[in-house]
């Protein structure tokens, strides 16, 4: 399994490097309210968007997992309290 991971990572690295080499020309300037913010190569813009999107997805996933754990813990607490009540 680890050999497969290494091969896939090498393929991914080759694809990313090839993409960067093919898209090294500068993109149009990024402007916000008529202020020029940056002038980056196209591949950096794409990589930046990829990283930002992955970060947003990771945070959303973490919040969802936290909510599920909290709900499970509340359900276990309620179940334990219900079992302790004398009948």
TIVEXZA-559033 format. One line per 4 residues: their letters; for each residue x negated, y negated, z of N, C-alpha, C. Coordinates in nm, 4 decimals. Each point is the difference from the previous one (the first is absolute). Last residue first. Layout:
! TIVEXZA-559033
A	X Y Z X Y Z X Y Z ~ ... .
***
This chain:
! TIVEXZA-559033
XXXX	3.6727 -0.2613 3.9125 0.1306 0.0238 -0.0632 0.1052 0.0297 0.1004 ~ -0.4821 -0.3100 -0.0139 0.0691 0.1186 0.0547 0.1390 0.0135 -0.0618 ~ -0.4414 -0.2228 -0.2427 0.1243 -0.0337 0.0694 0.0654 0.1271 0.0531 ~ -0.3968 -0.0015 -0.2771 -0.0241 -0.0151 0.1432 0.1276 -0.0297 0.0780 .
XXXX	-0.0156 0.0342 -0.4823 -0.0228 0.1319 0.0585 -0.0176 -0.0088 0.1511 ~ 0.0438 -0.3962 -0.2527 0.1262 0.0728 -0.0056 -0.0155 0.1376 0.0641 ~ -0.3784 -0.2718 -0.0503 0.0878 -0.0554 0.1029 0.1318 0.0756 0.0046 ~ -0.3053 0.1133 -0.3392 -0.0539 0.0394 0.1301 0.0885 -0.0516 0.1127 .
XXXX	0.1058 -0.1316 -0.4378 0.0241 0.1431 0.0158 -0.0483 0.0483 0.1360 ~ -0.0899 -0.4430 -0.1247 0.1435 0.0168 0.0241 0.0337 0.1465 0.0230 ~ -0.4392 -0.0996 -0.1214 0.0277 -0.0538 0.1331 0.1471 0.0184 0.0355 ~ -0.1358 0.1140 -0.4331 -0.0535 0.0957 0.0969 0.0278 -0.0458 0.1425 .
XXXX	0.1176 -0.2907 -0.3493 0.0868 0.1175 -0.0024 -0.0484 0.1045 0.1002 ~ -0.2630 -0.3823 -0.0629 0.1250 -0.0368 0.0673 0.0950 0.1193 0.0047 ~ -0.3982 0.0529 -0.2395 -0.0291 -0.0093 0.1424 0.1262 -0.0361 0.0786 ~ 0.0269 0.0045 -0.4683 -0.0179 0.1357 0.0512 -0.0254 -0.0006 0.1502 .
XXXX	0.0249 -0.4149 -0.2200 0.1315 0.0635 0.0028 -0.0091 0.1417 0.0546 ~ -0.4032 -0.2318 -0.0659 0.0765 -0.0622 0.1082 0.1378 0.0649 0.0131 ~ -0.2694 0.1318 -0.3600 -0.0534 0.0515 0.1269 0.0760 -0.0568 0.1193 ~ 0.1080 -0.1660 -0.4269 0.0437 0.1390 0.0127 -0.0498 0.0593 0.1313 .
XXXX	-0.1441 -0.4335 -0.1127 0.1427 0.0005 0.0316 0.0506 0.1422 0.0209 ~ -0.4449 -0.0544 -0.1418 0.0154 -0.0479 0.1377 0.1468 0.0030 0.0416 ~ -0.1021 0.0994 -0.4463 -0.0415 0.1094 0.0875 0.0161 -0.0401 0.1464 ~ 0.0795 -0.3326 -0.3213 0.1038 0.1034 -0.0077 -0.0335 0.1161 0.0941 .
XXXX	-0.3167 -0.3426 -0.0496 0.1168 -0.0486 0.0745 0.1116 0.1038 0.0013 ~ -0.3821 0.0930 -0.2599 -0.0319 0.0025 0.1425 0.1166 -0.0465 0.0860 ~ 0.0379 -0.0304 -0.4691 0.0033 0.1398 0.0425 -0.0278 0.0109 0.1496 ~ -0.0419 -0.4238 -0.1951 0.1397 0.0428 0.0019 0.0150 0.1435 0.0466 .
XXXX	-0.4350 -0.1642 -0.0638 0.0623 -0.0651 0.1159 0.1466 0.0417 0.0115 ~ -0.2319 0.1486 -0.3772 -0.0543 0.0643 0.1190 0.0632 -0.0579 0.1263 ~ 0.1028 -0.1963 -0.4187 0.0616 0.1322 0.0137 -0.0452 0.0716 0.1258 ~ -0.2048 -0.4076 -0.1058 0.1404 -0.0235 0.0352 0.0729 0.1325 0.0192 .
XXXX	-0.4427 0.0223 -0.1542 0.0055 -0.0489 0.1380 0.1425 -0.0233 0.0470 ~ -0.0773 0.1157 -0.4504 -0.0250 0.1152 0.0865 0.0066 -0.0414 0.1470 ~ 0.0355 -0.3433 -0.3174 0.1172 0.0874 -0.0038 -0.0157 0.1217 0.0891 ~ -0.3694 -0.2879 -0.0505 0.1074 -0.0684 0.0737 0.1256 0.0872 0.0039 .
XXXX	-0.3599 0.1554 -0.2587 -0.0330 0.0052 0.1427 0.1094 -0.0660 0.0836 ~ 0.0403 -0.0209 -0.4702 0.0091 0.1386 0.0445 -0.0247 0.0111 0.1502 ~ -0.0645 -0.4160 -0.2081 0.1429 0.0322 0.0083 0.0212 0.1429 0.0494 ~ -0.4407 -0.1310 -0.0812 0.0536 -0.0743 0.1135 0.1491 0.0294 0.0189 .
XXXX	-0.2181 0.1764 -0.3784 -0.0422 0.0694 0.1216 0.0552 -0.0685 0.1248 ~ 0.0801 -0.2104 -0.4117 0.0731 0.1268 0.0067 -0.0367 0.0751 0.1273 ~ -0.2337 -0.3963 -0.0887 0.1408 -0.0300 0.0275 0.0808 0.1286 0.0159 ~ -0.4458 0.0380 -0.1347 0.0094 -0.0359 0.1416 0.1433 -0.0349 0.0389 .
XXXX	-0.0980 0.0933 -0.4541 -0.0041 0.1216 0.0808 0.0067 -0.0311 0.1492 ~ -0.0190 -0.3586 -0.3185 0.1276 0.0714 -0.0003 -0.0031 0.1209 0.0921 ~ -0.3199 -0.4158 0.1136 0.0143 0.0952 -0.1103 0.1300 0.0798 0.0157 ~ -0.0078 -0.4909 0.2083 -0.0570 0.1320 0.0231 0.0080 0.0847 -0.1261 .
XXXX	0.0655 -0.5050 0.2285 -0.0150 0.0480 -0.1365 -0.0757 0.1315 0.0108 ~ 0.3189 -0.3406 0.3504 -0.1129 0.0872 -0.0322 -0.0008 0.0308 -0.1483 ~ 0.2796 -0.3481 0.2134 -0.0447 0.0801 0.1135 -0.1239 0.0823 -0.0325 ~ 0.2437 -0.4828 -0.1668 -0.0645 0.1203 -0.0501 -0.0576 0.0769 0.1180 .
XXXX	0.4367 -0.3330 -0.0188 -0.1343 0.0136 0.0548 -0.0594 0.1296 -0.0527 ~ 0.4568 -0.1455 -0.0822 -0.0969 -0.0741 -0.0808 -0.1410 -0.0028 0.0591 ~ 0.3509 0.2740 0.1872 0.0339 -0.1416 0.0160 -0.1056 -0.0907 -0.0634 ~ -0.1815 0.4382 -0.0323 0.1139 -0.0083 0.0895 0.0235 -0.1470 0.0284 .
XXXX	-0.3021 0.3599 -0.3585 0.0379 -0.1323 0.0505 0.1228 0.0124 0.0887 ~ -0.4283 0.2865 -0.2672 0.1153 0.0166 0.0878 0.0304 -0.1360 0.0613 ~ -0.2466 0.1136 -0.4886 -0.0146 -0.0499 0.1370 0.1300 0.0190 0.0778 ~ -0.1169 0.3386 -0.4006 0.0357 -0.1418 0.0153 -0.0071 -0.0408 0.1475 .
XXXX	-0.3188 0.3920 -0.1051 0.1432 -0.0195 -0.0222 0.0290 -0.1495 0.0060 ~ -0.4800 0.2526 -0.1404 0.0765 -0.0757 0.0993 0.1466 -0.0156 -0.0408 ~ -0.3009 0.4332 -0.1373 0.0188 -0.1391 -0.0416 0.0843 -0.0738 0.1039 ~ -0.1071 0.4779 0.0108 -0.0876 -0.0914 0.0737 0.0199 -0.1459 -0.0388 .
XXXX	0.1933 0.4789 -0.1048 0.0790 -0.1198 0.0299 -0.0805 -0.1031 0.0781 ~ -0.1791 0.4297 -0.1400 0.0826 -0.0373 -0.1151 0.0752 -0.1313 0.0221 ~ -0.2624 0.1901 0.3512 -0.0879 -0.0385 -0.1110 0.0817 -0.0497 -0.1183 ~ 0.2312 0.1707 0.3755 -0.0674 -0.1257 0.0334 -0.0877 -0.0479 -0.1148 .
XXXX	0.2117 0.4202 -0.0380 0.0995 -0.1071 -0.0043 -0.0655 -0.1354 0.0265 ~ -0.2673 0.3810 0.0493 0.0304 -0.0234 -0.1414 0.1015 -0.1131 -0.0153 ~ -0.0965 0.1412 0.4344 -0.1151 -0.0704 -0.0577 0.0248 -0.0306 -0.1468 ~ 0.3253 0.2568 0.2217 -0.0030 -0.1366 0.0530 -0.1162 -0.0809 -0.0574 .
XXXX	0.0322 0.4603 -0.1118 0.1108 -0.0747 -0.0607 -0.0010 -0.1452 0.0477 ~ -0.3100 0.2926 0.1946 -0.0338 -0.0222 -0.1411 0.1083 -0.0823 -0.0681 ~ 0.0781 0.1372 0.4426 -0.1053 -0.1016 -0.0052 -0.0377 -0.0325 -0.1438 ~ 0.3047 0.3515 0.0727 0.0602 -0.1292 0.0332 -0.1029 -0.1121 -0.0078 .
XXXX	-0.1551 0.4393 -0.0536 0.0817 -0.0392 -0.1158 0.0633 -0.1365 0.0241 ~ -0.2322 0.1860 0.3570 -0.0938 -0.0372 -0.1062 0.0762 -0.0459 -0.1235 ~ 0.2513 0.1702 0.3551 -0.0561 -0.1308 0.0350 -0.0995 -0.0479 -0.1053 ~ 0.1805 0.4339 -0.0458 0.1034 -0.1010 -0.0231 -0.0503 -0.1402 0.0336 .
XXXX	-0.2852 0.3632 0.0931 0.0180 -0.0126 -0.1451 0.1032 -0.1080 -0.0309 ~ -0.0625 0.1096 0.4499 -0.1191 -0.0668 -0.0527 0.0143 -0.0228 -0.1497 ~ 0.3348 0.2499 0.2148 0.0050 -0.1412 0.0399 -0.1171 -0.0779 -0.0578 ~ 0.0030 0.4636 -0.0599 0.1035 -0.0617 -0.0825 0.0113 -0.1487 0.0323 .
XXX	-0.2779 0.2606 0.2652 -0.0613 -0.0187 -0.1318 0.0983 -0.0672 -0.0947 ~ 0.1500 0.1233 0.4267 -0.0835 -0.1196 0.0061 -0.0710 -0.0250 -0.1327 ~ 0.2685 0.3882 0.0512 0.0818 -0.1196 0.0000 -0.0860 -0.1259 0.0000 .
***
